[in-house]
Amino acid sequence: MLFTLAACTSGETPTAGTATPGTAVIGTSTITNFLPITAPGATSAGDRLLTGILYQPLFSYQHKTPTKYSLDTLRSLAEVTNVSEDGLTYTIALRNRSWSDGIPITTYDIELWWRLILANKENWRGYHQGRIPDTITSLTITDPMTFTVTTDKPYDPNWFVGNELAHVIPLPQHIWDPDNIANTPAGAARLYADLTAAAPDAKNKFLTAVSGPYKLDNLKNGTVTLTAVDKYDGLDKPRIGTIKLQPTPDNDLGTSLTTKKLDVAMLPSATTADQVKKLQDSGFTVAPQYDWGISYLSFNFNNKTSLPLLEQTYIRKSLQRLINQDNLIKNSWSGEARKGCDVLPTAPNASDNPCPPTVAYDLQAAKQELAQHGWQQHGADMVCTESAKCGEGIAPNTKLTFTVVATKNSPAIRELEQLRDEFAQAGITLTINQVPDAVAVMSDCARTARQCEWDLGLATTPLSWVFPTYPSGEHILATNSAANFGGFSNPQADELIAKTYQSATPDSLATYSNFINERQPVLWLPQPPVRYIAYPKNLNGVDNDAPLIPQNWSTP
């Protein structure tokens, strides 16, 4: 999904690469929902952009500077004032903020969200079994500005505040439920059904009051026009008076920029260096954007044929040492990628982040490690010559050959082709199997043991996994977890992963990270940008490392 900002006023012709004060036009996918709680599969990226502008969440987050719970203290609507000694109860205090109609935001607006989600979790797009609201046993109103939540068991507060409470959005109870029908499960179900039915209508009655810096003005020919809220009392007051969200096909964005129809856009990760240069020559700043995530190849521990090879930690580590990330970044990602060396994501403002020696590229060290375990390179092949050293189940004369599965024509194919050449220098054969949907193949193998004739898999590109605020590993490396496509399973790893979110154990993330990195259950790859942001050089306040926050933008 791509976004674009443009500005023009009557009687003036904008210049490419120059923003005009007053109006910002953001190109989006077609907007189909105008309310912030919807059914699964019912929202587009454009919907999420719109509702994020109209309805601010209880907590906002950032990763640039250390703050408690990684909170964005400027934009958050509340703060956690206390966590009980038993780790079960969180006291949360609202800040003095108001709806666009001047009515104060209170804990009753939080309670409305809670009742709606609790009674309709199966029809809510944010629900995953075992997660919020399942993690909360009660939400109690203390007074109009204070409430408590009690959890079903102790969790690490960083995880609970960062990942679970991230879903909470205050909803205008005085507009949405003035008669308190949501106080019963049946009433909450009826109201939720009404909201779901009304969500596609830009003129629905529930849009009367919003908490964000902009409110809905009109919808015309698919373009949504937002205007600044006069009574907005947040610290991030809007500086541009009008925002327009205009449906724009992804492949039209570059042309729209250079022809002055649009001024700022989120361009796809596959944007080429030539395309970037063309925009820069037209007066735009073009910067890469990185998500809070990691890139890696999954080993397929469900492949019984190659399992004797994949079970050998020394083989997995040797393969990692054969990955020349500097070359991959230069040749596969046009110089725009970050080195990936860890199960934890890299902070946006981190340095070059050189990989530690145990992970860094070293062809000779990799070959020496293999030789010490009974392998010799015979011509183009690395062959097991001493099976007793190679490992259990590895027969004499076995060759190191692997198949990697990836989605056909994805941007990462060129990276895998380069990786194939690097592996070949050590006598290791890597065959690239391009399929219509690599995630489907990997998931099918993990669930049913079908389509398992692959040894390495690239789930998605450009990132293999994007974390919520707190980067615990229960989704990707815990036994039988949903995104553990390779079937990695280690009881000690499961225990350490659980500690990262089920208790406030000091250094739990670092301990988990060290354990995982020592066992190398995946191959780390460079992290390419998930998108590029292009914007006029005279547009101030654009954060290259954050989502679009138009209230921060301004022109001289």
C-alpha positions in Angstrom: 0.0 0.0 0.0 1.4 3.4 -1.0 0.7 6.9 0.1 1.2 10.1 -1.6 1.1 13.7 -0.6 0.4 16.5 -3.0 -0.7 20.1 -2.7 -2.2 22.7 -5.0 -4.3 25.8 -4.7 -6.6 27.4 -7.3 -4.7 29.5 -9.8 -1.3 28.0 -9.1 0.6 25.2 -10.8 2.7 23.3 -8.3 6.3 22.5 -9.1 7.4 18.9 -8.8 9.4 18.5 -5.6 7.7 21.5 -3.9 4.8 21.2 -1.4 2.2 24.0 -1.5 0.9 25.1 2.0 -2.6 24.2 3.0 -3.5 20.9 1.5 -1.9 17.4 1.5 -3.2 14.7 -0.8 -2.2 11.2 0.2 -2.6 8.4 -2.3 -4.0 5.3 -0.8 -5.7 2.0 -1.6 -9.5 2.4 -1.9 -11.1 3.2 1.4 -14.0 1.0 2.3 -14.3 1.4 6.1 -14.5 4.5 8.2 -14.6 3.1 11.7 -11.7 1.7 13.7 -13.2 -1.7 14.7 -14.1 -4.0 11.9 -14.5 -7.7 11.0 -11.5 -9.8 9.9 -10.5 -9.2 6.3 -12.7 -6.1 6.1 -9.9 -3.5 6.1 -7.4 -2.2 3.7 -4.2 -0.3 4.3 -6.0 2.8 3.3 -8.7 2.1 5.9 -6.0 1.7 8.6 -4.4 5.0 7.6 -7.7 6.8 7.7 -8.9 5.4 11.0 -5.5 5.9 12.6 -5.8 9.6 11.8 -9.4 9.9 13.0 -9.2 7.7 16.1 -6.1 7.8 18.2 -5.2 4.6 20.1 -4.8 4.5 23.9 -1.0 4.2 23.5 1.3 5.1 20.7 4.8 3.7 20.5 8.3 4.5 19.1 11.7 2.7 18.9 14.1 5.6 18.4 14.8 6.5 22.0 14.4 4.4 25.1 11.2 5.2 27.0 9.2 3.1 29.5 7.2 0.5 27.5 8.6 2.1 24.3 5.7 4.7 24.6 5.5 7.8 22.4 4.8 10.2 25.3 3.8 13.0 22.9 1.0 11.1 21.3 -0.2 8.6 23.9 -3.6 9.3 25.5 -2.7 7.7 28.8 0.1 6.4 31.0 0.6 3.3 33.2 0.9 4.6 36.7 1.2 1.3 38.6 1.7 -2.4 38.2 0.7 -4.5 41.2 3.4 -6.5 43.0 1.8 -9.8 41.8 2.1 -8.5 38.2 -1.6 -9.0 37.6 -3.2 -5.5 37.8 -2.3 -2.4 35.8 -3.5 1.0 36.8 -3.9 3.4 33.8 -4.6 7.1 34.0 -6.0 9.1 31.0 -4.6 12.4 30.1 -6.8 15.4 29.8 -8.0 15.1 26.2 -11.2 15.8 24.4 -13.3 14.5 21.5 -13.6 16.8 18.5 -17.0 18.0 19.8 -15.3 19.2 23.1 -16.6 16.3 25.3 -13.8 14.9 27.5 -12.3 11.5 26.7 -13.0 9.4 29.7 -12.7 5.8 31.0 -16.2 5.1 29.8 -14.9 5.4 26.3 -12.4 2.7 27.1 -15.1 0.6 28.7 -17.2 0.8 25.5 -14.2 -0.6 23.5 -13.8 -3.4 26.0 -17.5 -4.4 26.1 -17.7 -4.4 22.3 -14.5 -6.5 21.8 -15.3 -8.9 24.6 -18.7 -9.7 23.2 -17.6 -9.9 19.6 -14.0 -11.1 19.6 -14.5 -13.7 16.9 -15.8 -11.0 14.6 -12.9 -8.6 15.4 -10.0 -8.4 13.0 -7.5 -7.9 15.8 -8.3 -11.2 17.6 -6.0 -14.1 17.9 -6.8 -17.0 20.2 -5.1 -16.6 23.6 -4.5 -12.9 23.1 -6.5 -9.8 24.1 -9.2 -9.9 25.2 -8.4 -13.5 26.5 -5.4 -12.2 28.5 -7.6 -9.8 30.5 -10.0 -11.1 33.2 -11.5 -7.7 34.1 -11.4 -4.1 33.2 -12.6 -1.9 36.1 -13.5 1.8 36.1 -12.0 3.6 39.1 -13.2 7.1 38.1 -13.7 9.0 34.8 -9.9 9.3 34.4 -8.5 6.1 35.9 -9.1 2.4 35.2 -7.5 -0.9 35.9 -7.0 -4.1 33.9 -6.4 -7.4 35.6 -4.7 -10.2 33.6 -5.2 -13.9 33.6 -1.6 -14.5 34.7 1.5 -12.4 35.2 3.1 -11.0 32.0 6.2 -9.0 31.3 4.7 -5.4 31.5 6.8 -4.4 28.5 5.0 -7.2 26.5 1.6 -6.6 27.9 1.6 -2.8 27.5 3.5 -2.9 24.2 1.7 -5.7 22.4 -1.7 -6.3 24.1 -2.8 -2.8 25.1 -1.7 -1.6 21.7 -5.1 -2.7 20.4 -7.2 -0.5 22.8 -8.9 2.5 21.1 -11.1 4.9 23.1 -14.5 5.1 21.4 -17.0 8.0 21.9 -19.5 6.5 24.2 -21.7 9.6 24.2 -22.1 9.2 20.4 -21.9 5.5 19.9 -23.8 4.2 22.9 -25.6 7.0 24.7 -28.2 4.5 26.0 -25.6 2.0 27.3 -26.9 -0.9 25.4 -23.4 -2.4 25.3 -23.6 -3.0 29.0 -24.9 -6.5 28.2 -23.3 -9.0 25.8 -26.5 -9.1 23.7 -26.6 -5.3 23.5 -22.9 -5.2 22.6 -23.4 -7.7 19.9 -26.3 -5.6 18.4 -24.2 -2.4 18.6 -21.2 -4.1 17.0 -23.4 -5.3 14.1 -24.7 -1.8 13.6 -21.1 -0.5 13.6 -20.0 -3.1 11.1 -22.9 -2.3 8.8 -22.3 1.4 9.0 -18.5 1.3 8.6 -18.5 1.6 4.8 -20.7 4.7 4.9 -18.8 8.0 5.0 -21.9 9.7 6.3 -22.7 7.3 9.1 -23.8 8.8 12.4 -20.9 7.3 14.4 -18.4 9.7 12.8 -19.8 12.7 14.6 -16.8 12.9 17.1 -13.2 11.8 16.6 -10.1 12.0 18.9 -7.5 12.6 16.2 -6.2 15.8 14.7 -8.4 15.6 11.6 -12.1 14.9 11.1 -14.0 13.7 8.0 -15.3 16.5 5.8 -16.5 14.6 2.7 -16.1 11.7 0.3 -16.2 12.5 -3.4 -15.3 10.2 -6.3 -13.4 8.0 -3.9 -11.3 10.7 -2.4 -11.7 11.3 1.3 -11.2 14.9 2.5 -10.2 15.6 6.1 -10.0 18.9 7.8 -8.1 19.9 11.0 -10.0 19.7 14.2 -10.3 23.2 15.7 -10.7 21.9 19.2 -7.9 19.3 19.0 -6.0 19.5 22.3 -3.2 17.0 21.7 0.4 18.1 21.8 0.8 17.2 18.1 -1.4 19.9 16.7 -1.9 19.8 12.9 0.0 22.3 10.8 -1.6 21.5 7.4 -5.3 22.3 7.3 -6.6 19.8 4.8 -5.7 16.2 4.2 -7.0 14.3 1.1 -6.8 10.5 0.8 -7.0 9.7 -2.8 -7.1 6.1 -4.3 -4.0 5.7 -6.4 -2.7 2.5 -8.0 0.7 1.5 -6.8 2.2 1.5 -10.3 1.0 5.1 -10.9 2.8 6.7 -8.0 6.2 7.4 -9.5 4.6 9.0 -12.6 2.2 11.0 -10.5 5.1 12.4 -8.5 7.1 13.5 -11.5 4.1 14.9 -13.3 3.2 17.0 -10.3 -0.1 15.3 -9.6 1.3 14.0 -6.3 4.1 15.2 -4.1 4.9 12.5 -1.5 4.6 8.8 -1.9 5.4 5.5 -0.2 7.1 3.5 -2.9 7.4 -0.3 -2.9 10.6 -2.0 -1.7 11.2 -3.1 -5.3 11.8 0.5 -6.4 15.0 0.6 -8.4 18.0 2.8 -8.0 17.1 4.4 -11.4 13.6 5.2 -10.2 15.0 6.7 -7.0 17.5 8.9 -9.0 14.7 10.1 -11.3 12.7 11.3 -8.3 15.7 12.9 -6.7 16.6 14.7 -9.9 13.0 16.0 -9.8 13.5 17.6 -6.4 12.3 14.9 -4.0 13.9 13.5 -1.0 13.7 9.7 -1.2 14.5 7.7 1.9 14.2 4.0 2.8 11.8 3.0 5.5 12.4 -0.1 7.7 9.8 -1.9 9.6 10.4 -3.3 13.1 11.3 -6.7 11.9 13.9 -9.3 10.8 14.7 -11.1 7.6 15.8 -14.7 7.5 15.6 -18.1 5.8 13.8 -20.8 7.7 15.4 -24.3 7.9 12.8 -27.0 7.2 13.2 -29.4 10.1 10.0 -31.1 8.8 11.9 -32.4 5.8 12.8 -36.0 6.9 15.1 -36.6 3.9 17.5 -33.7 4.7 16.9 -33.6 8.4 20.2 -35.4 9.2 22.0 -32.5 7.6 19.8 -29.7 9.0 20.0 -31.1 12.5 23.8 -30.4 12.5 24.4 -27.1 14.2 27.8 -26.8 12.6 26.3 -27.1 9.1 23.7 -24.3 9.9 26.5 -22.1 11.3 28.7 -22.8 8.3 26.0 -21.8 6.0 25.6 -18.5 7.9 29.3 -17.8 7.5 28.9 -18.1 3.7 26.4 -15.3 3.5 28.2 -12.1 2.5 25.8 -9.5 3.6 27.9 -6.6 2.4 27.7 -8.0 -1.2 24.0 -8.8 -0.8 23.2 -5.3 0.3 25.3 -3.8 -2.5 24.2 -6.0 -5.4 20.8 -7.2 -4.5 19.3 -4.2 -2.6 21.1 -1.3 -4.4 23.0 -0.5 -1.2 19.8 0.1 0.8 19.5 -2.6 3.5 20.6 -3.2 7.1 22.7 -6.2 8.2 20.7 -8.8 10.0 22.4 -10.8 12.7 19.9 -11.4 15.4 16.5 -12.7 16.3 15.8 -9.2 17.7 15.1 -6.3 15.3 17.5 -3.4 14.9 16.5 0.1 16.3 15.8 2.6 13.5 18.6 4.9 14.5 21.2 2.1 15.0 24.6 2.3 13.3 25.8 -0.1 10.6 25.3 -2.9 13.1 28.2 -5.1 12.2 27.6 -8.8 12.7 29.6 -10.5 15.5 32.5 -12.8 14.3 30.4 -15.9 14.8 27.9 -14.7 12.3 30.0 -12.5 9.9 31.0 -13.7 6.5 34.1 -15.9 6.4 34.4 -18.4 3.6 37.6 -20.0 4.9 36.2 -20.4 8.4 33.1 -22.0 7.0 35.1 -24.5 4.9 37.4 -25.2 7.8 34.4 -25.9 10.1 33.0 -28.4 7.6 36.5 -30.0 7.1 36.7 -30.6 10.9 33.5 -32.5 10.7 34.5 -34.8 7.9 33.7 -32.9 4.8 36.0 -32.3 1.8 35.5 -30.2 -1.3 35.9 -32.4 -4.4 35.6 -30.1 -7.4 32.3 -28.3 -7.3 30.9 -30.5 -4.5 31.3 -30.6 -0.7 31.3 -34.3 0.1 31.1 -36.2 3.4 34.2 -38.4 3.5 34.1 -39.3 7.2 30.6 -40.1 8.1 31.4 -40.7 11.8 32.4 -37.0 12.0 29.7 -35.7 9.7 26.9 -36.6 12.1 24.3 -39.3 12.7 22.3 -40.3 9.7 24.7 -38.8 7.2 26.0 -41.5 4.8 29.4 -41.5 3.2 29.7 -39.5 -0.1 26.6 -37.4 0.8 26.8 -34.0 -0.9 25.7 -30.7 0.7 22.8 -29.8 -1.6 19.8 -27.7 -0.6 16.6 -26.4 -2.1 15.2 -23.0 -1.2 11.5 -22.2 -1.8 10.5 -18.6 -2.6 7.6 -16.8 -4.1 8.0 -16.5 -7.9 9.4 -13.1 -9.2 9.7 -11.7 -5.7 12.3 -9.0 -5.1 14.4 -11.4 -3.1 15.0 -13.8 -6.0 18.1 -11.9 -7.0 19.3 -12.1 -3.4 18.9 -15.9 -3.5 20.7 -16.1 -6.8 23.6 -14.3 -5.3 23.4 -16.6 -2.3 23.5 -19.6 -4.6 26.8 -18.3 -6.1 28.3 -17.7 -2.6 27.4 -21.2 -1.4 28.9 -22.6 -4.6 32.3 -21.3 -3.6 32.3 -23.8 -0.7 31.0 -26.6 -2.9 27.4 -26.3 -1.7 24.6 -26.5 -4.2 21.6 -24.3 -3.7 18.6 -24.8 -6.0 15.9 -22.1 -6.1 12.4 -23.4 -6.4 10.0 -20.5 -7.3 6.4 -21.2 -6.4 3.3 -19.0 -6.7 3.1 -18.6 -2.9 6.0 -19.6 -0.7 4.0 -18.9 2.5 1.3 -21.4 1.4 3.9 -24.1 0.7 5.7 -23.6 4.0 2.5 -23.4 5.9 1.2 -26.6 4.3 4.4 -28.5 5.3 4.2 -27.2 8.8 0.5 -28.2 9.3 0.2 -31.3 7.2 3.7 -32.6 6.4 2.8 -32.1 2.7 4.9 -30.0 0.2 8.0 -30.6 2.4 10.6 -31.1 -0.4 12.5 -28.0 0.5 15.3 -27.3 2.9 15.2 -23.5 3.2 12.3 -21.2 2.9 11.8 -17.5 2.5 8.3 -16.7 3.9 7.9 -13.2 2.6 9.8 -10.3 1.2 11.3 -7.9 2.0 10.8 -9.1 5.6 10.3 -12.5 7.1 8.6 -11.2 10.2 7.4 -7.8 11.5 7.1 -7.5 15.3 4.7 -5.6 17.4 6.3 -3.2 19.9 7.9 -5.9 22.1 9.9 -8.4 20.0 9.2 -11.6 21.9 9.5 -14.8 19.9 6.4 -16.8 20.6 5.0 -16.5 17.1 8.1 -17.4 15.1 10.3 -19.9 17.0 8.1 -21.4 19.8 7.2 -25.1 19.2 4.1 -25.3 16.9 3.7 -21.5 16.8 1.7 -20.1 13.8 4.7 -18.6 11.9 7.2 -21.3 12.9 7.2 -22.6 9.3 10.4 -24.6 9.7 9.3 -26.6 12.6 12.1 -25.6 14.9 11.5 -27.1 18.4 13.6 -26.8 21.5 12.3 -27.2 25.0 14.8 -24.8 26.4 14.1 -22.2 23.7 10.4 -22.5 24.5 11.1 -21.9 28.2 13.2 -18.8 27.3 10.6 -17.5 24.9 7.9 -17.8 27.5 10.0 -15.8 29.9 10.2 -13.0 27.4 6.5 -12.3 27.8 5.2 -14.2 30.8 7.4 -12.7 33.5 9.4 -9.6 34.1 12.7 -11.5 34.2 15.6 -9.1 33.8 17.5 -9.5 30.5 15.0 -12.1 29.3 15.2 -10.9 25.7 19.0 -10.9 25.7 19.1 -14.4 27.2 16.6 -15.7 24.6 18.5 -14.0 21.8 21.8 -15.5 22.8 20.4 -18.9 23.0 18.7 -18.7 19.6 21.7 -17.2 17.9 24.0 -20.0 19.3 21.8 -22.6 17.8 21.2 -20.9 14.4 17.7 -22.2 13.7 17.4 -19.8 10.8 19.8 -18.0 8.4 20.0 -14.2 9.0 19.7 -12.1 5.9 20.0 -8.3 5.3 16.9 -6.3 6.1 15.9 -4.3 3.1 13.5 -1.4 3.2 9.8 -2.3 3.2 9.2 0.9 1.3 10.7 4.2 0.2 9.2 7.5 1.2 9.5 10.3 -1.4 8.5 13.9 -0.4 9.3 17.5 -1.4 12.4 19.0 0.0 10.4 21.9 1.5 8.1 19.6 3.4 9.2 19.6 7.0 8.3 17.1 9.8 8.4 13.9 7.8 9.9 11.1 9.8 11.7 8.6 7.6 11.5 5.9 10.3 7.8 6.2 11.2 4.4 5.7 9.6 2.7 8.7 7.9 1.8 11.3 10.6 0.4 14.2 8.6 -0.2 16.4 11.6 3.5 16.7 12.0 4.1 18.0 8.4 4.5 21.7 7.5 5.9 23.9 4.8 7.9 27.1 5.2 
